[in-house]
């Protein structure tokens, strides 16, 4: 996934009040900018930007769930080892 982006700078650049403050903030900014530039037909012209943002959020969600499951397995392993040693 790479390094976290600075969400505050992204938010300031987009001039949006409810801009995303997560890993995908840069995609949200691009989507909002596209919607602003293609205002009456944004749903048609900005489908690619919207899809890229949704895919980024989905990938971020999967990564967080994988990290959670890994931590859970490591804790279970630690408890099993402690129980076996006791």
HTML snippet that shows the backbone in 3Dmol.js (N, CA, C, O; Angstrom):
<script src="https://3Dmol.org/build/3Dmol-min.js"></script>
<div id="view" style="width:600px;height:400px;position:relative"></div>
<script>
const pdb = `
ATOM      1  N   UNK A   1       0.819  -1.197   0.000  1.00  0.00           N
ATOM      2  CA  UNK A   1       0.000   0.000   0.000  1.00  0.00           C
ATOM      3  C   UNK A   1       0.865   1.265   0.000  1.00  0.00           C
ATOM      4  O   UNK A   1       0.446   2.279  -0.559  1.00  0.00           O
ATOM      5  N   UNK A   2       2.036   1.241   0.596  1.00  0.00           N
ATOM      6  CA  UNK A   2       2.874   2.426   0.583  1.00  0.00           C
ATOM      7  C   UNK A   2       2.688   3.277   1.818  1.00  0.00           C
ATOM      8  O   UNK A   2       2.108   2.843   2.814  1.00  0.00           O
ATOM      9  N   UNK A   3       3.185   4.485   1.739  1.00  0.00           N
ATOM     10  CA  UNK A   3       3.119   5.395   2.867  1.00  0.00           C
ATOM     11  C   UNK A   3       1.766   6.086   2.934  1.00  0.00           C
ATOM     12  O   UNK A   3       1.087   6.259   1.922  1.00  0.00           O
ATOM     13  N   UNK A   4       1.390   6.477   4.142  1.00  0.00           N
ATOM     14  CA  UNK A   4       0.144   7.213   4.327  1.00  0.00           C
ATOM     15  C   UNK A   4       0.282   8.600   3.701  1.00  0.00           C
ATOM     16  O   UNK A   4       1.333   9.235   3.786  1.00  0.00           O
ATOM     17  N   UNK A   5      -0.775   9.044   3.087  1.00  0.00           N
ATOM     18  CA  UNK A   5      -0.777  10.385   2.511  1.00  0.00           C
ATOM     19  C   UNK A   5      -1.197  11.384   3.584  1.00  0.00           C
ATOM     20  O   UNK A   5      -1.898  11.034   4.534  1.00  0.00           O
ATOM     21  N   UNK A   6      -0.767  12.612   3.423  1.00  0.00           N
ATOM     22  CA  UNK A   6      -1.125  13.646   4.380  1.00  0.00           C
ATOM     23  C   UNK A   6      -2.543  14.118   4.074  1.00  0.00           C
ATOM     24  O   UNK A   6      -2.762  14.899   3.149  1.00  0.00           O
ATOM     25  N   UNK A   7      -3.497  13.638   4.858  1.00  0.00           N
ATOM     26  CA  UNK A   7      -4.911  13.910   4.586  1.00  0.00           C
ATOM     27  C   UNK A   7      -5.253  15.386   4.772  1.00  0.00           C
ATOM     28  O   UNK A   7      -6.126  15.909   4.079  1.00  0.00           O
ATOM     29  N   UNK A   8      -4.577  16.059   5.694  1.00  0.00           N
ATOM     30  CA  UNK A   8      -4.893  17.469   5.923  1.00  0.00           C
ATOM     31  C   UNK A   8      -4.545  18.320   4.709  1.00  0.00           C
ATOM     32  O   UNK A   8      -5.307  19.214   4.340  1.00  0.00           O
ATOM     33  N   UNK A   9      -3.411  18.052   4.089  1.00  0.00           N
ATOM     34  CA  UNK A   9      -3.053  18.797   2.883  1.00  0.00           C
ATOM     35  C   UNK A   9      -4.026  18.490   1.758  1.00  0.00           C
ATOM     36  O   UNK A   9      -4.443  19.387   1.025  1.00  0.00           O
ATOM     37  N   UNK A  10      -4.384  17.229   1.624  1.00  0.00           N
ATOM     38  CA  UNK A  10      -5.330  16.846   0.579  1.00  0.00           C
ATOM     39  C   UNK A  10      -6.665  17.549   0.803  1.00  0.00           C
ATOM     40  O   UNK A  10      -7.293  18.016  -0.147  1.00  0.00           O
ATOM     41  N   UNK A  11      -7.093  17.623   2.052  1.00  0.00           N
ATOM     42  CA  UNK A  11      -8.376  18.251   2.358  1.00  0.00           C
ATOM     43  C   UNK A  11      -8.326  19.743   2.039  1.00  0.00           C
ATOM     44  O   UNK A  11      -9.279  20.301   1.494  1.00  0.00           O
ATOM     45  N   UNK A  12      -7.216  20.381   2.381  1.00  0.00           N
ATOM     46  CA  UNK A  12      -7.090  21.811   2.105  1.00  0.00           C
ATOM     47  C   UNK A  12      -7.108  22.076   0.599  1.00  0.00           C
ATOM     48  O   UNK A  12      -7.678  23.068   0.144  1.00  0.00           O
ATOM     49  N   UNK A  13      -6.488  21.194  -0.160  1.00  0.00           N
ATOM     50  CA  UNK A  13      -6.456  21.379  -1.605  1.00  0.00           C
ATOM     51  C   UNK A  13      -7.826  21.193  -2.232  1.00  0.00           C
ATOM     52  O   UNK A  13      -8.160  21.862  -3.210  1.00  0.00           O
ATOM     53  N   UNK A  14      -8.619  20.289  -1.678  1.00  0.00           N
ATOM     54  CA  UNK A  14      -9.913  20.003  -2.296  1.00  0.00           C
ATOM     55  C   UNK A  14     -10.966  21.043  -1.934  1.00  0.00           C
ATOM     56  O   UNK A  14     -11.978  21.163  -2.625  1.00  0.00           O
ATOM     57  N   UNK A  15     -10.741  21.790  -0.867  1.00  0.00           N
ATOM     58  CA  UNK A  15     -11.674  22.805  -0.381  1.00  0.00           C
ATOM     59  C   UNK A  15     -13.043  22.213  -0.060  1.00  0.00           C
ATOM     60  O   UNK A  15     -14.060  22.901  -0.140  1.00  0.00           O
ATOM     61  N   UNK A  16     -13.059  20.950   0.297  1.00  0.00           N
ATOM     62  CA  UNK A  16     -14.312  20.299   0.657  1.00  0.00           C
ATOM     63  C   UNK A  16     -14.431  20.177   2.166  1.00  0.00           C
ATOM     64  O   UNK A  16     -13.429  19.995   2.858  1.00  0.00           O
ATOM     65  N   UNK A  17     -15.641  20.275   2.676  1.00  0.00           N
ATOM     66  CA  UNK A  17     -15.825  20.207   4.120  1.00  0.00           C
ATOM     67  C   UNK A  17     -15.755  18.773   4.631  1.00  0.00           C
ATOM     68  O   UNK A  17     -15.142  18.515   5.666  1.00  0.00           O
ATOM     69  N   UNK A  18     -16.374  17.845   3.919  1.00  0.00           N
ATOM     70  CA  UNK A  18     -16.450  16.470   4.389  1.00  0.00           C
ATOM     71  C   UNK A  18     -15.549  15.547   3.578  1.00  0.00           C
ATOM     72  O   UNK A  18     -15.951  14.445   3.203  1.00  0.00           O
ATOM     73  N   UNK A  19     -14.364  15.992   3.319  1.00  0.00           N
ATOM     74  CA  UNK A  19     -13.445  15.191   2.531  1.00  0.00           C
ATOM     75  C   UNK A  19     -12.905  14.037   3.381  1.00  0.00           C
ATOM     76  O   UNK A  19     -12.765  14.159   4.597  1.00  0.00           O
ATOM     77  N   UNK A  20     -12.609  12.933   2.727  1.00  0.00           N
ATOM     78  CA  UNK A  20     -12.121  11.744   3.437  1.00  0.00           C
ATOM     79  C   UNK A  20     -10.767  12.029   4.077  1.00  0.00           C
ATOM     80  O   UNK A  20      -9.948  12.760   3.519  1.00  0.00           O
ATOM     81  N   UNK A  21     -10.541  11.453   5.239  1.00  0.00           N
ATOM     82  CA  UNK A  21      -9.276  11.615   5.941  1.00  0.00           C
ATOM     83  C   UNK A  21      -8.628  10.256   6.158  1.00  0.00           C
ATOM     84  O   UNK A  21      -8.108   9.978   7.239  1.00  0.00           O
ATOM     85  N   UNK A  22      -8.657   9.411   5.136  1.00  0.00           N
ATOM     86  CA  UNK A  22      -8.076   8.093   5.260  1.00  0.00           C
ATOM     87  C   UNK A  22      -6.989   7.908   4.207  1.00  0.00           C
ATOM     88  O   UNK A  22      -6.535   8.877   3.598  1.00  0.00           O
ATOM     89  N   UNK A  23      -6.579   6.672   3.996  1.00  0.00           N
ATOM     90  CA  UNK A  23      -5.521   6.381   3.041  1.00  0.00           C
ATOM     91  C   UNK A  23      -5.911   6.791   1.623  1.00  0.00           C
ATOM     92  O   UNK A  23      -5.040   7.083   0.804  1.00  0.00           O
ATOM     93  N   UNK A  24      -7.195   6.815   1.328  1.00  0.00           N
ATOM     94  CA  UNK A  24      -7.676   7.085  -0.030  1.00  0.00           C
ATOM     95  C   UNK A  24      -8.078   8.541  -0.239  1.00  0.00           C
ATOM     96  O   UNK A  24      -8.842   8.836  -1.158  1.00  0.00           O
ATOM     97  N   UNK A  25      -7.596   9.435   0.572  1.00  0.00           N
ATOM     98  CA  UNK A  25      -7.982  10.845   0.462  1.00  0.00           C
ATOM     99  C   UNK A  25      -7.619  11.416  -0.904  1.00  0.00           C
ATOM    100  O   UNK A  25      -8.357  12.232  -1.454  1.00  0.00           O
ATOM    101  N   UNK A  26      -6.489  10.991  -1.448  1.00  0.00           N
ATOM    102  CA  UNK A  26      -6.081  11.512  -2.756  1.00  0.00           C
ATOM    103  C   UNK A  26      -7.055  11.099  -3.857  1.00  0.00           C
ATOM    104  O   UNK A  26      -7.268  11.848  -4.810  1.00  0.00           O
ATOM    105  N   UNK A  27      -7.643   9.915  -3.733  1.00  0.00           N
ATOM    106  CA  UNK A  27      -8.642   9.467  -4.713  1.00  0.00           C
ATOM    107  C   UNK A  27      -9.949  10.240  -4.534  1.00  0.00           C
ATOM    108  O   UNK A  27     -10.623  10.563  -5.512  1.00  0.00           O
ATOM    109  N   UNK A  28     -10.304  10.534  -3.283  1.00  0.00           N
ATOM    110  CA  UNK A  28     -11.523  11.301  -3.021  1.00  0.00           C
ATOM    111  C   UNK A  28     -11.394  12.712  -3.587  1.00  0.00           C
ATOM    112  O   UNK A  28     -12.356  13.260  -4.125  1.00  0.00           O
ATOM    113  N   UNK A  29     -10.212  13.295  -3.464  1.00  0.00           N
ATOM    114  CA  UNK A  29      -9.982  14.636  -3.995  1.00  0.00           C
ATOM    115  C   UNK A  29     -10.142  14.632  -5.514  1.00  0.00           C
ATOM    116  O   UNK A  29     -10.771  15.525  -6.082  1.00  0.00           O
ATOM    117  N   UNK A  30      -9.572  13.628  -6.162  1.00  0.00           N
ATOM    118  CA  UNK A  30      -9.689  13.542  -7.624  1.00  0.00           C
ATOM    119  C   UNK A  30     -11.145  13.356  -8.044  1.00  0.00           C
ATOM    120  O   UNK A  30     -11.589  13.943  -9.031  1.00  0.00           O
ATOM    121  N   UNK A  31     -11.879  12.548  -7.305  1.00  0.00           N
ATOM    122  CA  UNK A  31     -13.294  12.311  -7.626  1.00  0.00           C
ATOM    123  C   UNK A  31     -14.107  13.583  -7.452  1.00  0.00           C
ATOM    124  O   UNK A  31     -14.922  13.922  -8.310  1.00  0.00           O
ATOM    125  N   UNK A  32     -13.888  14.301  -6.331  1.00  0.00           N
ATOM    126  CA  UNK A  32     -14.629  15.537  -6.083  1.00  0.00           C
ATOM    127  C   UNK A  32     -14.284  16.599  -7.132  1.00  0.00           C
ATOM    128  O   UNK A  32     -15.153  17.348  -7.580  1.00  0.00           O
ATOM    129  N   UNK A  33     -13.019  16.653  -7.512  1.00  0.00           N
ATOM    130  CA  UNK A  33     -12.608  17.619  -8.526  1.00  0.00           C
ATOM    131  C   UNK A  33     -13.274  17.309  -9.864  1.00  0.00           C
ATOM    132  O   UNK A  33     -13.714  18.214 -10.573  1.00  0.00           O
ATOM    133  N   UNK A  34     -13.342  16.034 -10.199  1.00  0.00           N
ATOM    134  CA  UNK A  34     -14.011  15.625 -11.441  1.00  0.00           C
ATOM    135  C   UNK A  34     -15.495  15.990 -11.384  1.00  0.00           C
ATOM    136  O   UNK A  34     -16.045  16.505 -12.357  1.00  0.00           O
ATOM    137  N   UNK A  35     -16.137  15.726 -10.257  1.00  0.00           N
ATOM    138  CA  UNK A  35     -17.561  16.061 -10.117  1.00  0.00           C
ATOM    139  C   UNK A  35     -17.788  17.560 -10.250  1.00  0.00           C
ATOM    140  O   UNK A  35     -18.790  17.996 -10.817  1.00  0.00           O
ATOM    141  N   UNK A  36     -16.869  18.331  -9.735  1.00  0.00           N
ATOM    142  CA  UNK A  36     -17.002  19.788  -9.813  1.00  0.00           C
ATOM    143  C   UNK A  36     -16.832  20.275 -11.252  1.00  0.00           C
ATOM    144  O   UNK A  36     -17.570  21.148 -11.709  1.00  0.00           O
ATOM    145  N   UNK A  37     -15.863  19.709 -11.956  1.00  0.00           N
ATOM    146  CA  UNK A  37     -15.584  20.146 -13.323  1.00  0.00           C
ATOM    147  C   UNK A  37     -16.630  19.665 -14.327  1.00  0.00           C
ATOM    148  O   UNK A  37     -16.891  20.349 -15.317  1.00  0.00           O
ATOM    149  N   UNK A  38     -17.220  18.521 -14.092  1.00  0.00           N
ATOM    150  CA  UNK A  38     -18.196  17.940 -15.025  1.00  0.00           C
ATOM    151  C   UNK A  38     -19.594  17.947 -14.417  1.00  0.00           C
ATOM    152  O   UNK A  38     -20.338  16.975 -14.550  1.00  0.00           O
ATOM    153  N   UNK A  39     -19.947  19.031 -13.758  1.00  0.00           N
ATOM    154  CA  UNK A  39     -21.120  19.119 -12.887  1.00  0.00           C
ATOM    155  C   UNK A  39     -22.404  18.484 -13.403  1.00  0.00           C
ATOM    156  O   UNK A  39     -22.904  17.586 -12.726  1.00  0.00           O
ATOM    157  N   UNK A  40     -22.968  18.855 -14.509  1.00  0.00           N
ATOM    158  CA  UNK A  40     -24.273  18.260 -14.816  1.00  0.00           C
ATOM    159  C   UNK A  40     -24.200  16.776 -15.185  1.00  0.00           C
ATOM    160  O   UNK A  40     -25.171  16.042 -15.002  1.00  0.00           O
ATOM    161  N   UNK A  41     -23.057  16.337 -15.701  1.00  0.00           N
ATOM    162  CA  UNK A  41     -22.929  14.956 -16.157  1.00  0.00           C
ATOM    163  C   UNK A  41     -21.877  14.191 -15.358  1.00  0.00           C
ATOM    164  O   UNK A  41     -21.214  13.301 -15.891  1.00  0.00           O
ATOM    165  N   UNK A  42     -21.726  14.535 -14.089  1.00  0.00           N
ATOM    166  CA  UNK A  42     -20.671  13.944 -13.266  1.00  0.00           C
ATOM    167  C   UNK A  42     -20.828  12.440 -13.115  1.00  0.00           C
ATOM    168  O   UNK A  42     -19.833  11.716 -13.094  1.00  0.00           O
ATOM    169  N   UNK A  43     -22.058  11.959 -13.009  1.00  0.00           N
ATOM    170  CA  UNK A  43     -22.242  10.521 -12.814  1.00  0.00           C
ATOM    171  C   UNK A  43     -21.751   9.725 -14.022  1.00  0.00           C
ATOM    172  O   UNK A  43     -21.339   8.573 -13.882  1.00  0.00           O
ATOM    173  N   UNK A  44     -21.793  10.327 -15.187  1.00  0.00           N
ATOM    174  CA  UNK A  44     -21.333   9.641 -16.395  1.00  0.00           C
ATOM    175  C   UNK A  44     -19.826   9.806 -16.591  1.00  0.00           C
ATOM    176  O   UNK A  44     -19.125   8.827 -16.845  1.00  0.00           O
ATOM    177  N   UNK A  45     -19.331  11.022 -16.476  1.00  0.00           N
ATOM    178  CA  UNK A  45     -17.931  11.292 -16.769  1.00  0.00           C
ATOM    179  C   UNK A  45     -16.983  10.878 -15.647  1.00  0.00           C
ATOM    180  O   UNK A  45     -15.820  10.575 -15.910  1.00  0.00           O
ATOM    181  N   UNK A  46     -17.451  10.860 -14.423  1.00  0.00           N
ATOM    182  CA  UNK A  46     -16.568  10.607 -13.281  1.00  0.00           C
ATOM    183  C   UNK A  46     -16.698   9.192 -12.738  1.00  0.00           C
ATOM    184  O   UNK A  46     -16.304   8.922 -11.603  1.00  0.00           O
ATOM    185  N   UNK A  47     -17.241   8.299 -13.532  1.00  0.00           N
ATOM    186  CA  UNK A  47     -17.406   6.921 -13.078  1.00  0.00           C
ATOM    187  C   UNK A  47     -16.052   6.278 -12.770  1.00  0.00           C
ATOM    188  O   UNK A  47     -15.927   5.539 -11.794  1.00  0.00           O
ATOM    189  N   UNK A  48     -15.049   6.553 -13.589  1.00  0.00           N
ATOM    190  CA  UNK A  48     -13.718   5.982 -13.374  1.00  0.00           C
ATOM    191  C   UNK A  48     -13.099   6.454 -12.071  1.00  0.00           C
ATOM    192  O   UNK A  48     -12.499   5.664 -11.341  1.00  0.00           O
ATOM    193  N   UNK A  49     -13.244   7.741 -11.776  1.00  0.00           N
ATOM    194  CA  UNK A  49     -12.696   8.286 -10.531  1.00  0.00           C
ATOM    195  C   UNK A  49     -13.434   7.715  -9.328  1.00  0.00           C
ATOM    196  O   UNK A  49     -12.821   7.411  -8.304  1.00  0.00           O
ATOM    197  N   UNK A  50     -14.749   7.571  -9.451  1.00  0.00           N
ATOM    198  CA  UNK A  50     -15.538   7.002  -8.358  1.00  0.00           C
ATOM    199  C   UNK A  50     -15.157   5.539  -8.127  1.00  0.00           C
ATOM    200  O   UNK A  50     -15.048   5.090  -6.986  1.00  0.00           O
ATOM    201  N   UNK A  51     -14.960   4.812  -9.205  1.00  0.00           N
ATOM    202  CA  UNK A  51     -14.573   3.412  -9.095  1.00  0.00           C
ATOM    203  C   UNK A  51     -13.184   3.279  -8.469  1.00  0.00           C
ATOM    204  O   UNK A  51     -12.958   2.396  -7.641  1.00  0.00           O
ATOM    205  N   UNK A  52     -12.256   4.152  -8.862  1.00  0.00           N
ATOM    206  CA  UNK A  52     -10.906   4.116  -8.292  1.00  0.00           C
ATOM    207  C   UNK A  52     -10.946   4.386  -6.791  1.00  0.00           C
ATOM    208  O   UNK A  52     -10.221   3.751  -6.026  1.00  0.00           O
ATOM    209  N   UNK A  53     -11.789   5.323  -6.367  1.00  0.00           N
ATOM    210  CA  UNK A  53     -11.923   5.631  -4.942  1.00  0.00           C
ATOM    211  C   UNK A  53     -12.533   4.454  -4.186  1.00  0.00           C
ATOM    212  O   UNK A  53     -12.057   4.097  -3.108  1.00  0.00           O
ATOM    213  N   UNK A  54     -13.582   3.849  -4.743  1.00  0.00           N
ATOM    214  CA  UNK A  54     -14.223   2.705  -4.087  1.00  0.00           C
ATOM    215  C   UNK A  54     -13.265   1.521  -4.003  1.00  0.00           C
ATOM    216  O   UNK A  54     -13.226   0.824  -2.989  1.00  0.00           O
ATOM    217  N   UNK A  55     -12.499   1.291  -5.055  1.00  0.00           N
ATOM    218  CA  UNK A  55     -11.534   0.197  -5.054  1.00  0.00           C
ATOM    219  C   UNK A  55     -10.429   0.440  -4.030  1.00  0.00           C
ATOM    220  O   UNK A  55      -9.993  -0.490  -3.352  1.00  0.00           O
ATOM    221  N   UNK A  56      -9.980   1.677  -3.918  1.00  0.00           N
ATOM    222  CA  UNK A  56      -8.967   2.020  -2.922  1.00  0.00           C
ATOM    223  C   UNK A  56      -9.496   1.770  -1.514  1.00  0.00           C
ATOM    224  O   UNK A  56      -8.787   1.219  -0.672  1.00  0.00           O
ATOM    225  N   UNK A  57     -10.733   2.171  -1.258  1.00  0.00           N
ATOM    226  CA  UNK A  57     -11.324   1.931   0.056  1.00  0.00           C
ATOM    227  C   UNK A  57     -11.469   0.440   0.330  1.00  0.00           C
ATOM    228  O   UNK A  57     -11.225  -0.009   1.450  1.00  0.00           O
ATOM    229  N   UNK A  58     -11.857  -0.321  -0.665  1.00  0.00           N
ATOM    230  CA  UNK A  58     -12.004  -1.763  -0.502  1.00  0.00           C
ATOM    231  C   UNK A  58     -10.656  -2.416  -0.201  1.00  0.00           C
ATOM    232  O   UNK A  58     -10.557  -3.261   0.688  1.00  0.00           O
ATOM    233  N   UNK A  59      -9.620  -2.023  -0.945  1.00  0.00           N
ATOM    234  CA  UNK A  59      -8.284  -2.567  -0.701  1.00  0.00           C
ATOM    235  C   UNK A  59      -7.784  -2.203   0.691  1.00  0.00           C
ATOM    236  O   UNK A  59      -7.158  -3.020   1.365  1.00  0.00           O
ATOM    237  N   UNK A  60      -8.063  -0.973   1.117  1.00  0.00           N
ATOM    238  CA  UNK A  60      -7.675  -0.548   2.459  1.00  0.00           C
ATOM    239  C   UNK A  60      -8.405  -1.368   3.516  1.00  0.00           C
ATOM    240  O   UNK A  60      -7.805  -1.764   4.515  1.00  0.00           O
ATOM    241  N   UNK A  61      -9.687  -1.625   3.304  1.00  0.00           N
ATOM    242  CA  UNK A  61     -10.475  -2.443   4.227  1.00  0.00           C
ATOM    243  C   UNK A  61      -9.908  -3.860   4.307  1.00  0.00           C
ATOM    244  O   UNK A  61      -9.752  -4.408   5.399  1.00  0.00           O
ATOM    245  N   UNK A  62      -9.602  -4.452   3.154  1.00  0.00           N
ATOM    246  CA  UNK A  62      -9.027  -5.797   3.153  1.00  0.00           C
ATOM    247  C   UNK A  62      -7.707  -5.838   3.904  1.00  0.00           C
ATOM    248  O   UNK A  62      -7.451  -6.768   4.669  1.00  0.00           O
ATOM    249  N   UNK A  63      -6.877  -4.839   3.689  1.00  0.00           N
ATOM    250  CA  UNK A  63      -5.580  -4.790   4.368  1.00  0.00           C
ATOM    251  C   UNK A  63      -5.755  -4.695   5.881  1.00  0.00           C
ATOM    252  O   UNK A  63      -5.044  -5.361   6.632  1.00  0.00           O
ATOM    253  N   UNK A  64      -6.703  -3.868   6.330  1.00  0.00           N
ATOM    254  CA  UNK A  64      -6.954  -3.750   7.766  1.00  0.00           C
ATOM    255  C   UNK A  64      -7.477  -5.055   8.350  1.00  0.00           C
ATOM    256  O   UNK A  64      -7.085  -5.440   9.452  1.00  0.00           O
ATOM    257  N   UNK A  65      -8.353  -5.737   7.628  1.00  0.00           N
ATOM    258  CA  UNK A  65      -8.890  -7.012   8.118  1.00  0.00           C
ATOM    259  C   UNK A  65      -7.802  -8.076   8.176  1.00  0.00           C
ATOM    260  O   UNK A  65      -7.766  -8.870   9.116  1.00  0.00           O
ATOM    261  N   UNK A  66      -6.922  -8.103   7.193  1.00  0.00           N
ATOM    262  CA  UNK A  66      -5.816  -9.060   7.211  1.00  0.00           C
ATOM    263  C   UNK A  66      -4.890  -8.792   8.387  1.00  0.00           C
ATOM    264  O   UNK A  66      -4.433  -9.729   9.042  1.00  0.00           O
ATOM    265  N   UNK A  67      -4.609  -7.528   8.661  1.00  0.00           N
ATOM    266  CA  UNK A  67      -3.773  -7.182   9.810  1.00  0.00           C
ATOM    267  C   UNK A  67      -4.447  -7.585  11.112  1.00  0.00           C
ATOM    268  O   UNK A  67      -3.785  -8.080  12.025  1.00  0.00           O
ATOM    269  N   UNK A  68      -5.758  -7.377  11.208  1.00  0.00           N
ATOM    270  CA  UNK A  68      -6.500  -7.755  12.404  1.00  0.00           C
ATOM    271  C   UNK A  68      -6.446  -9.261  12.617  1.00  0.00           C
ATOM    272  O   UNK A  68      -6.190  -9.722  13.730  1.00  0.00           O
ATOM    273  N   UNK A  69      -6.685 -10.031  11.560  1.00  0.00           N
ATOM    274  CA  UNK A  69      -6.648 -11.492  11.672  1.00  0.00           C
ATOM    275  C   UNK A  69      -5.255 -11.974  12.050  1.00  0.00           C
ATOM    276  O   UNK A  69      -5.116 -12.912  12.835  1.00  0.00           O
ATOM    277  N   UNK A  70      -4.231 -11.347  11.503  1.00  0.00           N
ATOM    278  CA  UNK A  70      -2.857 -11.722  11.839  1.00  0.00           C
ATOM    279  C   UNK A  70      -2.577 -11.469  13.310  1.00  0.00           C
ATOM    280  O   UNK A  70      -2.002 -12.321  13.988  1.00  0.00           O
ATOM    281  N   UNK A  71      -2.978 -10.307  13.809  1.00  0.00           N
ATOM    282  CA  UNK A  71      -2.784  -9.995  15.228  1.00  0.00           C
ATOM    283  C   UNK A  71      -3.548 -10.980  16.104  1.00  0.00           C
ATOM    284  O   UNK A  71      -3.048 -11.410  17.144  1.00  0.00           O
ATOM    285  N   UNK A  72      -4.748 -11.335  15.688  1.00  0.00           N
ATOM    286  CA  UNK A  72      -5.561 -12.282  16.448  1.00  0.00           C
ATOM    287  C   UNK A  72      -4.875 -13.649  16.516  1.00  0.00           C
ATOM    288  O   UNK A  72      -4.821 -14.268  17.578  1.00  0.00           O
ATOM    289  N   UNK A  73      -4.353 -14.112  15.382  1.00  0.00           N
ATOM    290  CA  UNK A  73      -3.649 -15.399  15.368  1.00  0.00           C
ATOM    291  C   UNK A  73      -2.396 -15.355  16.224  1.00  0.00           C
ATOM    292  O   UNK A  73      -2.089 -16.322  16.920  1.00  0.00           O
ATOM    293  N   UNK A  74      -1.667 -14.244  16.182  1.00  0.00           N
ATOM    294  CA  UNK A  74      -0.454 -14.126  16.993  1.00  0.00           C
ATOM    295  C   UNK A  74      -0.783 -14.145  18.483  1.00  0.00           C
ATOM    296  O   UNK A  74      -0.058 -14.756  19.268  1.00  0.00           O
ATOM    297  N   UNK A  75      -1.869 -13.484  18.878  1.00  0.00           N
ATOM    298  CA  UNK A  75      -2.271 -13.507  20.287  1.00  0.00           C
ATOM    299  C   UNK A  75      -2.694 -14.909  20.715  1.00  0.00           C
ATOM    300  O   UNK A  75      -2.349 -15.349  21.812  1.00  0.00           O
ATOM    301  N   UNK A  76      -3.432 -15.612  19.868  1.00  0.00           N
ATOM    302  CA  UNK A  76      -3.835 -16.978  20.192  1.00  0.00           C
ATOM    303  C   UNK A  76      -2.617 -17.882  20.325  1.00  0.00           C
ATOM    304  O   UNK A  76      -2.558 -18.730  21.216  1.00  0.00           O
ATOM    305  N   UNK A  77      -1.662 -17.700  19.449  1.00  0.00           N
ATOM    306  CA  UNK A  77      -0.425 -18.490  19.517  1.00  0.00           C
ATOM    307  C   UNK A  77       0.326 -18.200  20.809  1.00  0.00           C
ATOM    308  O   UNK A  77       0.839 -19.112  21.457  1.00  0.00           O
ATOM    309  N   UNK A  78       0.387 -16.925  21.179  1.00  0.00           N
ATOM    310  CA  UNK A  78       1.077 -16.534  22.411  1.00  0.00           C
ATOM    311  C   UNK A  78       0.407 -17.176  23.623  1.00  0.00           C
ATOM    312  O   UNK A  78       1.092 -17.686  24.510  1.00  0.00           O
ATOM    313  N   UNK A  79      -0.926 -17.156  23.669  1.00  0.00           N
ATOM    314  CA  UNK A  79      -1.643 -17.751  24.797  1.00  0.00           C
ATOM    315  C   UNK A  79      -1.451 -19.265  24.839  1.00  0.00           C
ATOM    316  O   UNK A  79      -1.326 -19.841  25.920  1.00  0.00           O
ATOM    317  N   UNK A  80      -1.426 -19.916  23.675  1.00  0.00           N
ATOM    318  CA  UNK A  80      -1.193 -21.367  23.636  1.00  0.00           C
ATOM    319  C   UNK A  80       0.192 -21.706  24.161  1.00  0.00           C
ATOM    320  O   UNK A  80       0.356 -22.672  24.906  1.00  0.00           O
ATOM    321  N   UNK A  81       1.198 -20.910  23.773  1.00  0.00           N
ATOM    322  CA  UNK A  81       2.564 -21.161  24.246  1.00  0.00           C
ATOM    323  C   UNK A  81       2.671 -20.944  25.746  1.00  0.00           C
ATOM    324  O   UNK A  81       3.325 -21.721  26.442  1.00  0.00           O
ATOM    325  N   UNK A  82       2.029 -19.885  26.252  1.00  0.00           N
ATOM    326  CA  UNK A  82       2.063 -19.619  27.689  1.00  0.00           C
ATOM    327  C   UNK A  82       1.361 -20.732  28.461  1.00  0.00           C
ATOM    328  O   UNK A  82       1.812 -21.125  29.536  1.00  0.00           O
ATOM    329  N   UNK A  83       0.271 -21.232  27.917  1.00  0.00           N
ATOM    330  CA  UNK A  83      -0.472 -22.307  28.569  1.00  0.00           C
ATOM    331  C   UNK A  83       0.351 -23.600  28.570  1.00  0.00           C
ATOM    332  O   UNK A  83       0.331 -24.346  29.549  1.00  0.00           O
ATOM    333  N   UNK A  84       1.068 -23.864  27.483  1.00  0.00           N
ATOM    334  CA  UNK A  84       1.893 -25.069  27.394  1.00  0.00           C
ATOM    335  C   UNK A  84       3.088 -24.992  28.338  1.00  0.00           C
ATOM    336  O   UNK A  84       3.509 -26.011  28.885  1.00  0.00           O
ATOM    337  N   UNK A  85       3.632 -23.806  28.532  1.00  0.00           N
ATOM    338  CA  UNK A  85       4.789 -23.634  29.419  1.00  0.00           C
ATOM    339  C   UNK A  85       4.394 -23.618  30.886  1.00  0.00           C
ATOM    340  O   UNK A  85       5.239 -23.868  31.744  1.00  0.00           O
ATOM    341  N   UNK A  86       3.153 -23.336  31.196  1.00  0.00           N
ATOM    342  CA  UNK A  86       2.716 -23.231  32.596  1.00  0.00           C
ATOM    343  C   UNK A  86       2.402 -24.567  33.213  1.00  0.00           C
ATOM    344  O   UNK A  86       2.023 -24.633  34.382  1.00  0.00           O
TER     345      UNK A  86
END
`;
const viewer = $3Dmol.createViewer("view");
viewer.addModel(pdb, "pdb");
viewer.setStyle({}, {cartoon: {color: "spectrum"}});
viewer.zoomTo();
viewer.render();
</script>
